[in-house]
Structure formats: structure tokens, C-alpha cells
Amino acid sequence: MKHALAPVAALLIGVSILLTGQGLQGTLLPVRASLEAFSTVSIGTMGAAYFLGFTLGCLRGGELVGRVGHVRVFLAMTAIGSSAPLIHGLFLSPLPWTLLRMISGFCFAVLYVVIESWLNERSTNENRGLVFSTYVTISLSVLAAGQMMTLLYDPADFQLFAIASVLVSLGALPVALSTSPSPEIPHSVQVDVRRLFRVSPAAAIGCLAAGLANGSFWSLAPVFTKSITPDPSLAAWFMTSAVIGGAVSQWPLGFLSDRIGRRKILIAAAAIGVAISGVIVSAAGSLTVVSASVAGLLWGAVAFPLYAIAVAHANDFAEADDYVMISSGLLLMYGIGAVVGPFAASTIMTWTNAAGLYAFTGIVHLGLAAYVSYRMLRRESAPDEAHMAFGDAFATAHTASQVYEEEIQHLAEEEN
């Protein structure tokens, strides 16, 4: 393990600092928006704008990388990403915040491209699963730590915006000073959503559902917690609990999916998600800080691993040459869901109440469970010889860095 992680240690340190700043922003902005009396639809629109920018960054970031290189792009995106929190603190209005969230989403998508390309380059087939599982664990842990940093100061003041900016800026140092060679531009295949659905419709719908539910959570959970108590600290505890639940359950659910089948686990996790959402909706008026945090942990434990399990399921049916296409298509399905989800959830919350967020996620998870059950009747599981271990399947097609390869290929063709 030591030998596998040593070449990427500096990069992982940079990632931990950078994503701590991102985690702080992710909770601070909707909390502050609620304090400023932004409408629920406005807050949902800001969340959708972030994921729209993220999707665009996955698709177009490769052109930037292909023109000026990984390090320069990383430093440029870090500079813009660290400026955004400061501008948020200066202009307290929904329109500029929405534009800034879209810009932030684009920047962080491109940053993920550079980070994960580096990890891919510095890992081998034998240790890639270890490297990326460590990366995912660190990412979730520091995102949770960043969310808890909202407790350091009053969200109504400027200090937290400044801290978020400083953390994003400092995250660039290990990458800028790293002596590791920049990743080479890889060869590519084009994104083919139709082929993705032919390979695994259950995985495609699974990632779409994960985007719908998780994108809504990231955008609107602080609005839900404000309906329980005006104390903004609950938003930090609630969202951190959900992230911890997802981090802890990801690999146990993946292990079970290796043993009893991906689709069975998708159905079970989605069904439990429906039940937890129902409990949250029915008990919303009587939840306390402790009970809400427990509910958040349980919900995150079944909601967040859905994407990883869906990716692994798709890879069970894919040929080796399909991995990049699968990664691209599934991430795009997630992005589409994460753009649409906050709009839909915020509309339901406006029609009903703040607990409408979990009415929406319950509907999404119910639809996923029903569709995957239908697919089990249409096609048998992948044969044993094609079945990949969860860690291997997740590592081959989980990352945002794979998506930009199509754009680089187009750029190379234009130059030739």
C-alpha cells in the first residue's frame, strides 16, 4: 500500500485541502441563501447551475487541457475557483450566485479531470483499485470535514467565504510543486449514449436516478434542515452525517453486490431509500438534531453508493474497449439528473413544504427500484466469467477524467 500511494501522496494532500474548501462552500452557500431569504426555487436553481457547469466542464475541459497542459489548466481553474467564494460574499443576490455556481461547477469538473488523470497515470492495473478507493475515501472524508467548518463562524458573516477561498487556493500548491510528469494525452472513443443503453439500461437509469436524488440533496438539504430549526449548525451535522453514511456503506454494499448481484443491491438500496424518505417526510415536524442526523446518515448510506454500484453493473457487461465510453455516458446521465433534480425538488417543496425534498427522492428511488426489477425480468445477470470485482469495476469507469478524452481526440484530429 505504501509503495502504491507514495507516488501520488503530494497530489492526494492537495486534493484533501482543495475538497475541504469545496465541502465548506457546498453547505455554506445554501445556508447563507436561506438566511438571505432566497426562494426555494432560487436555491434549487443554483444547485442545478452547479451541476450544469460540472457537466460542461467534463465535456469541454479536455479542450483546455489539450491546448495548454494539465498544470496550467489546474492553476487557472484553482484561481477562478478560489475567487468564486469571495465574490459570493460581495454580491448577495440569486442571479450572480447562480452564475457563480455554474462557473464553480465547471472549474471543479476540470480540476477533477487533472487530478484523476494524474492518479490514472501514476497507478498500475494492479494497484488502481487501491489508489482510487483511497482517493474516494479521502474525498468523502474531507468534504464532510469542510461541511463541519460552517460551525466555526456565523454563516451570516464573511469569514467562512474567505476560509473557503484560502483552502481552494492552498490546494493548488502540491500539484504546482509536484515533480511527477504531467499525464500524457490518452486515446479516446466517442461518447455513445445509445450504446450505453444497449450495454446496460439499468446502469444508465441508475446513474440518472442517483443524479436526481443526490443533486437535490446537495442543493436543498440545508433548506430542509432550516425547517426543523433555524440554527444553521444542523445543516452541517445533517449533511456530514449523510456523507459519512455513504462513505461507510459504499464498500460493504459493493461487496454484497459481488456476492448476490448488482441489481438486487440496487433494488434493495433504492427500496430502503424509499422507506427512509417516507419516515423523514412523516416525522419532519418532530425531528431533533440527533434524530435528523441519524436519518441523514441512513439515507446517505443507501443513496450515495447507487452510482458506484450502477457503474460496476455496466462494466460487468462491457468489453474492455467500452470502459471510457461507459464512464463518459454514465457520468453524463448523473449530470443530467443532478441538473434536473434540484429544479423538480424545489418545485415540490414550494407546492408542499421543506420535507418535499424527501418526497421527491422517495419517488425517484421508487422508480429506480421498479425499473431495475423490470430489467431483471428481461435479462439475466452477467455470466460469472464476465463479472468484475466491485473495486475493479468502480475504478475503471468512475472518474470524471475519462470524459474529456473525446474532446482531446477531436482536438487532435482538427490539428492534423
N, C-alpha and C positions, 0 to 999 in steps of 0.2 A: 504493500500500500504506500509506503514511504517513497519508494522509487517511482511509483506511478504518479504521485501528486507533486513531487519535488519540482518537475519542470514547469508546472502551472501554479505554483504556490503564490508567486507575486501577483499573477492575474486574479486568482481567487480572493486574495486580500483586497485588491482593487474593487472586485465585484461586490464584496461584502460591504465596503464603505459606500459605494455608489447606490446599491439597492436599499441600504438603510435610509438614504435620503429619499429614494422613491417611495418607500413604505411610509415615511413620515408625510410626504405630500398626499399619498393616497387617502389617508384618514383626515389630515388637516383640512384639505380643501372642501370636502362636503360638510364637515363640521362647521367651518367658518361660513360656508354658504348658507347653512341653516341659521346661524347666528345673525347673518345679514338679511334674513327673511327672503332669500331667493325662493321662488316657487319650486315645488317638487318636480315639475316638468323641466324647469331650467336646470336643476341639478342632474336629472336624468340625461338631459341633452349634453351636458358637459361630460358625463361619463361615456356617452356614445361617441362624442367627438374624440375622446382619448383613443378609443379602440379603432375609430376610423383612421386616425393618424397612424396608429400602430400598424394597421393592415397596409396602408400606403407605404409605410417605411419598410415593411417586409418585401413589398413588391418592387419599390423603386430605389431602395437603399443600395442595391448592388451596382447601380449606375454610378453612384458617388464613389463606392469602393473601387470600381474598375478604373475610374479616372484619376484619382489622387492617392489611392492606397489606404490600407486599414488604419494605420496610426493617425494620419492626418484627419481622416473621417471621424475616428474616435474622439480626437481632441476637439474637433469642431462641434460635434454633437454634444459633447460634455459641456462646452462653453454655452451653447444655446440652452441645454437642459438645466444648467445651474442658474441661468438668468431668469428662467420662467417663474420660479417661486417668488423672486424679488418683485417681478412685475405684477404678479398676482396680488402681493401685499400693497401695491401702489394704486391699483385700479379695481375697486370693489364693485364690479358690475358684471352681470351674467354674460353679456356679449364678449367682452375681452377675455373673460375667463374661459369661455367655450373655445375661442380661437387659440388661446394659450394651451389648453388641454390637448387640442389636436396637434399642435406643434410638439408638445411634450411626448405624445404618443409616437409621433414619427421619430423623434430623437432617440427614444429608448428602444424602439424596434431596431434602428440602425446600430445602436450600441450593442444590443444582443447579437446582431449579425457578426460584429467584430469579435466580441467575447467568445462566442460559441465556435466561430471559425478557428480561433486560436486554440481552443480546447480540442477541437477535432484534429487539428494539425499535430498537436503535441501528444496525442494519445494514440494507442495502437488498438487493433481489433481485440487483443487480449485484455486490455485494461480500460477500454472506452466505457463500459458499463459502470465500473468503479468511479471513473473520473466524472461522468455525468450525473451519477447518483449523488456524489459528493457536492457537485455544483447545484443540483436541485435542492438538496438539503440545506446548503448554505443560503441559497436564495430565499427559501421559505422562512428560514430562521431570522435572517436579517430584516426581511420585510416585516415580520412580527415585531422585531425589536424597534424598527422605525415607527411602527404604529403606536407602540407604547411611549415613544418620546413625546407624543402630544400631551402627556401628563406633566412635562417639565415646566411649561409656561401656559398662560391663559391663551387659548386659540384666538381670542379677540385682539391680541396684541401682535406685534410684528416679529418677535424673537423667533418663533418657530419657522417662519418663512426664511429667515436668514440662516438658521441651522440647516434646513433642507438644502439651501443653495450651497453652503460650505461643504456639506457631505458629498454632494454630486461632484463638486469641483475636485475635492481631495481624491475621489475615486479614480481620477484620471492619472494620478502620479505613478502608481505601479506599472500601468500599461505604457505610459510615455517613457519611463526609465528602464523598461524591461530589455534585456539583451537577447531575448528569443527572436528568431527571424519572423518576419510577418508571414502570415499564411499565403500560400500560392492560390491563384485564381483557379477554382476547380472546373471540371467539365460539367455539363448540365443536360437535363432533359426538361421539356416544357411542362408547365402545369396543365393537367388534363383532368378536369372535374368529372367529365363523363366517364372516363376510365376509372377514376376513383370510385364512382358509384357501382361500376361493374365489378371492381375488386371487392369492395365491402360497403354496401349501402348502410349496414348497421353502424359501422365505424363513422361514416360521414354524418349520419343523423346524430350519433352520439356526441361528436365534437360540436355540431351545431347546437345541440341542447346544452352542452357544457358552457358554451359561449353565452347563450341566452340567460342561463341561471347565474353563472359566475360573474358575467359582466354587470348584471343587475345588482348583484351583491356588492361588488366593489364600488359601484356608483352611488347606491342608495341605502346601504346598511346604516350609515350614520343618521340618515333621516328617520329610519325606523327606531333607532335607539333613543333619539330625541323625544319620540312619542312616549317612551317609558319614563324617562327622567330628563330634565333639562341639563343635567350635569354632563358635560362633554366627555368626561373620563369613561363613561360606559361605552362610547363608540370605540375607544382604544381597546378596552377589555374584550368587547364583543368580537371585533374583527380579528384581534390577535388570537382569541380562542378558536375561531374558525380556521385560521391559518395553521395553528398547532394541530388541530384535529386532522386537517388534510395532510400535513407532513407526517404525522404518526401513522395514519392508516394507509398511506399510499402503497407501501411495500407489502404489508400483510394482505391487502386486497389483491395486489398483483400476484403474490404467492398463491393465494386461493384461486385466482384466475388461471394459473398454470395447472392447478390440480383438477378443478371441476369445470373449467370452461369460462372464457371471457364473457360470453353473452349472458350466462347465468349470473355472473357477478354484476354485470351492467344492470340486469333486471332487478336483482336484489338490492343493489345500492340505490337505484332510482326509486324503487318501491319504499325503501326506508326513508329516502329523502321526502317522498310524498307524506309519509306519516309524521316526520319531524316538522315539516312545513305546516301540516294541519294542526299539530299541537301548538306551534308558535302562534298561528292565527287565532286559535280558540282561546289561548291563555294570554294574549298580548296585553290585556288590561291589568293583569295581576302579576306580570313578570317583575322580578327584582334584579339587581345587578348580578347576583350569583346565578340565579336560575336562567337569566338571559345568556350569560356567558357559557353555561353548560349546554344550553340549546344551540348556541353558535358553534361550540366545539363539535357537537354531534352532527350538526348539519354539514359543517366543513369536512368532517371525516368521510361522508358519503358523496358529497358534491364535488369536491376538488379532484379526487382520483379518477373521475369518469373520463376525462380527456386522455390520461395516460393509458387506461385500460382499452379505450377505443383505438388508440394508436397501435397498441400491441396486437389487438384483434385484426386490424388491417394488415399488419406485417405478417401475420400468420398465413395470409392468402396471397401475399405479394411475391413477385420474383425479385431477385437481388437488384436488377436494374430499375425497379419501380420505387425504391426507397425514397429517393429525392422527390419524385412526383407525389408519392403518398404523403410525405411530410408537408410539401407545399399545399396540397389540396386540403388536408385536414386542418392545418393552421388557418387557411383561408375560411374554411367552414366555421371554425371557432371565432374568427374575427367578425364574420358576418353576424353570427349570433350575438357577439358582445356589442355590436353597434345597434342592433335592433332591440335587444333585451332591455336596456335602460329606458328607451322610449316607451315600450309596451308596459313595463312595470310601473313607471312613473305615471302613466295614464290611468292604470288600475288604482294606484294609490290616491290619485286625485279624485276618482269616482267613489272610492270607498274610504280607506284610512291608511295609515302607515303600514299596517300589517298586510296590506295588499301586495307588498313586495313578496311575501312568502306564499300568498295565494297564487301569485304568478309562477314562482319557482316550483310550487307543487304541481301546477298544471303542466309545466314543462317536463318535469320528471315523470309524471304520469304518462304523458305522451311518449316519452322515450321508452319506458317500460313496456308499453303496449306495442310500439313498433318493433322493438327487438324481439319480443315474444312472437310477433308475426313472422319475423325473419327466421326464427328458429324452426318454424314450420315449413319454410320454403327451402332452406339449405342446411345441410349438416355442418358440424364443426370441421375445422381444418384437420386433415389427417395428422397423425402423431409425428410423422417424419417431417412435416412442414411446420410444426408447432415450435415457436421460438420461446426461450425462457423470457419471462416478463422484463427483466433487466436489459437483456439484449435487444428485445423488440422496442422498448422505450427509448433506448439510447440511439437506435438507428434512425429514428424519424421524429424525435420530439422537439428539436430545436428550431428556432427562428432562422438560424444561419443558413439552413438548407434552401429557404425560399428564394433568396436573392440570386441563386445560381442561374436561373433562367434569364434574368436581366443581364448578367455578365456575359452569357453566351450570345445574346442578341447584340450586345455592345461589341464583342469580338468580331462577329460576323459583319457588322457595319464598317468596322475599321479595315477589315480585309477586302 
